[in-house]
Amino acid sequence: MSTYKNYDDLARLEYGHILWRNPRYREELIGHWTDSCHPHREHFLWNRALVERLLASRPEDDSIFESELIQSDTSLRAALREIPPVFGSFWKCTTMRD
């Protein structure tokens, strides 16, 4: 990753990785972000492939991933900002609907 470090972005990625590794939480995240009430739903749907690839990636591959993103005129830093937020009370509602 570049020398720029934004700890909010890094935390979003780290916790995203942790949740994404668990199939149940992965499905809950996708359900949360695609729920029609989620304020960032459309943005997530537009960037879903990038977000899923980012969360599925291994931390040791960050430099490789960043090189690929730079070739596409973006960066890992920008990609991290595409991971939508998880809203606590809303998360409980979307995960308990089943």
N, C-alpha and C positions, 0 to 999 in steps of 0.2 A: 504494500500500500504506500502511497505517496507520503511525504514527510508531514503533510497536513493531517492533523488528528482532531476530530471532533468526537468527544467521548459519548455524546448522545447517539451519534450515528453508529459508532463502534458497538455500543451497548445494544442498540436495535438489532444489529447484525448478530451479535453473540447470542442474545436471548432468542432471536429468530432461529438461529441454527439449532439451539437446544430444543425448542418446541418442534421444529420441522422434522427432527430425527424420529420423533414419536408419531407413528401413523395416525393415532387418534387425535393428537393435537394438531397435526397437519390438516386433517379434515375439518377440525373446528376452526382453525385460522381461515381456511378457504371459505367455509360457511359464513364466518363473521364478516370477512371482507367482501363477499358477494351478496350479502343480505341487502335487500332493497332499502333498508333504513340507514345503512352505513354511509356517512357523508363522503367517503372517498371511494365508493364502489366503482363508479365509472372510470376513475383514474386507475384503480387497481386492474380492472378488466382490460384497459388499454395497455398496461405494462405487466400483465400477469406472467407472461413467459419469462421476462427478465427477473421478476421478483422470485419466481419459483426456482429459476436457475441459480440465482444468488444465494437463496436460503439452502439449496441442496448442495452447494459447493463446499469444498473442504477449506478451512482457514489457511492451510499451507499452500493452496492454489490461488490465493488472492493476487499475487503478482502476475500470474499467467492470465487470470481473468481480467485484471486491469489492463494488460497489454492488448487483449482482444477488444476491450471497450474503447481504448484510446484510438484504435484503428477505425472504430465506428464513430469517432468524434465525440466521445463522452468519457467518463471516468468512473472508477469504482466509487469515488466520493459522491458523484451524482447518482449512481445506481442505488446507493444506500438510502438516499432520500426518497426512493420510489417504494420502499417498504411502508405500507400504510400503518397508522397507529392502531393499537388495540385499546378499546374503551372498556374499562372495568365493569361498570354496571351493564353496559350494552353486551359485553362478552358473556356475562351470566345469562342474559335473556336469549341470546342466539344459541348458546350451547345447551340450554335446557328445553328448547322447543321440541326436541325429538321424543 
